[in-house]
Amino acid sequence: MPLPRQAFEHLEFKVARVSIDYHIRFSDHFYSVPHQLVKEEVEIRASHHTIQILYKGKPVTSHVRQYASGGFTTRPEHMPTAHQKQQQWTPGRLKDWAQKLGPDVLEYRACLGLLNMERDYGAQRLNAACHRAMNCGGRRVGNVRSILQTGLDKVPLTPEKEQETRVTVSHENIRGADFFH
């Protein structure tokens, strides 16, 4: 008899339950499935090159097999709508948004935390609060929130007063500049 046209391909079969994050785990890598299947049991057919996922015997998706341990392979169409919208917030888009609000907002790395504050307080107040926080040594979103809540962003900082507003901690174990003279 002639040889088959396709070479023999070894398949591995496994049953898995879809996690709350709509992924299944196979060989220390995570693959997405449609989010409607969360908590459902699916069958995995894995070849050397492909991961195929079936639900009740019918194929629902397939992925190129990855061998990176602990990695995630996710298709946007498998995500709930809210997660898809969150995926649109790329680092570049966050920087563009922050730049539009003001140069001091751009200095902060936790842009998503500031996004909600911009809705509540407006871009001008947020930028002023970021400016004040940076001059006081506060680089956390909580520092900006506190300044906005107390209204300190409305109190202007004069150039000579900016250095005076830095927070200094007094503690018996902290040596000041006088110690080194």
C-alpha positions in Angstrom: 0.0 0.0 0.0 1.2 3.5 -0.6 2.2 5.8 2.3 -0.5 8.2 3.6 -0.3 11.7 2.2 -0.1 13.2 5.7 2.6 12.2 8.2 1.5 10.7 11.4 0.9 13.3 14.1 0.9 12.4 17.8 -2.1 14.0 19.7 -2.5 14.5 23.4 -6.0 14.6 24.9 -6.9 16.3 28.2 -10.1 17.4 29.9 -10.0 20.8 31.6 -12.4 23.2 33.3 -12.4 26.8 32.0 -11.2 29.1 34.6 -12.9 32.3 35.7 -10.5 34.2 33.5 -11.7 32.2 30.4 -8.5 30.3 30.0 -7.6 26.7 30.2 -4.2 25.4 31.2 -2.3 22.9 29.0 1.4 22.0 29.6 2.0 25.1 31.8 0.6 27.6 29.2 -2.8 29.2 29.3 -5.1 29.5 26.2 -8.3 31.5 25.9 -11.7 30.1 25.1 -15.0 32.1 24.6 -15.9 33.6 28.0 -19.4 32.1 27.8 -17.7 28.7 28.7 -16.4 29.9 32.1 -16.6 27.0 34.6 -17.6 24.5 31.8 -15.6 21.3 31.1 -13.8 21.2 27.7 -11.7 18.8 25.9 -8.2 19.7 24.6 -6.6 18.1 21.6 -2.9 19.0 21.4 -0.6 18.3 18.6 3.0 19.5 18.2 1.8 22.7 16.5 -1.8 23.2 17.5 -4.1 23.3 20.5 -7.7 22.6 19.7 -10.5 23.1 22.3 -13.8 21.3 22.0 -17.0 21.7 24.0 -19.4 18.8 24.0 -17.5 17.3 21.1 -17.7 20.4 18.9 -14.6 22.6 18.1 -14.9 26.1 19.7 -11.4 27.4 19.1 -7.8 26.6 18.3 -4.4 28.2 19.0 -0.9 27.8 17.8 0.8 25.7 20.5 3.1 27.7 22.7 5.9 26.2 24.8 6.6 29.2 27.1 5.9 28.2 30.6 3.4 30.4 32.4 2.5 32.4 29.3 -1.0 33.4 28.1 -2.4 33.2 24.6 -5.6 35.2 24.4 -7.9 36.1 21.5 -9.7 39.4 21.9 -13.0 37.9 20.7 -12.9 35.5 23.6 -13.0 38.3 26.1 -16.1 39.9 27.7 -16.8 43.4 26.2 -15.5 45.1 29.3 -12.2 43.4 29.0 -12.0 44.2 25.3 -12.4 47.9 26.1 -9.7 47.7 28.8 -7.3 46.1 26.2 -7.6 49.3 24.1 -5.7 51.3 26.8 -2.2 50.8 25.5 0.7 52.6 27.1 0.9 54.9 24.1 -2.8 55.8 24.4 -2.4 56.4 28.2 0.5 58.8 27.6 -1.4 60.7 24.9 -4.4 61.1 27.3 -2.1 62.2 30.1 -0.3 64.7 27.9 -3.7 66.3 26.9 -4.5 66.8 30.6 -1.2 68.4 31.4 2.6 67.9 31.7 2.4 67.1 35.4 -0.2 64.3 34.9 2.2 62.8 32.3 4.9 62.5 34.9 2.8 60.0 36.8 3.1 56.3 35.8 -0.3 55.1 37.3 -2.5 56.7 34.6 -5.5 54.5 35.0 -5.8 55.5 38.6 -5.8 59.1 37.6 -8.4 58.5 34.9 -11.3 58.4 37.4 -10.0 61.4 39.2 -10.1 63.4 36.0 -13.8 62.7 35.6 -14.5 63.8 39.1 -12.2 66.9 39.4 -11.4 67.9 35.8 -8.1 68.2 34.0 -7.0 71.5 35.4 -7.3 70.5 39.1 -5.8 67.1 38.4 -2.8 68.6 36.8 -2.4 71.1 39.7 -2.6 68.2 42.2 0.0 66.2 40.3 2.3 69.2 40.3 1.9 69.7 44.0 2.3 66.0 44.8 5.6 65.9 42.8 6.9 69.0 44.6 6.1 67.4 47.9 7.8 64.1 47.0 4.5 62.2 46.6 4.5 60.0 43.6 1.6 57.8 44.4 -2.0 58.0 43.2 -3.1 58.2 46.8 -1.1 61.4 47.3 -2.9 63.1 44.3 -6.3 61.9 45.6 -5.6 63.4 49.0 -4.6 66.7 47.6 -7.7 66.8 45.5 -10.0 65.8 48.4 -8.5 68.5 50.7 -8.5 71.2 48.0 -4.7 71.8 48.2 -4.6 71.8 44.4 -6.3 75.2 44.5 -3.6 76.8 46.7 -0.9 78.0 44.3 2.8 77.2 44.9 5.2 80.0 44.4 8.7 79.0 43.2 10.4 79.9 46.5 7.8 78.0 48.5 7.9 74.8 46.4 11.0 73.5 48.1 9.6 74.4 51.6 6.5 72.3 51.0 8.5 69.0 50.8 7.5 66.6 53.5 10.2 66.0 56.0 10.0 63.1 58.4 11.2 63.6 61.9 12.4 60.4 63.6 15.2 59.6 66.1 16.9 57.3 63.6 17.1 59.9 60.8 20.2 62.1 60.7 19.8 65.5 59.1 22.3 67.5 57.1 23.8 68.9 60.3 25.1 65.4 61.2 27.6 65.4 58.3 29.2 68.9 59.2 
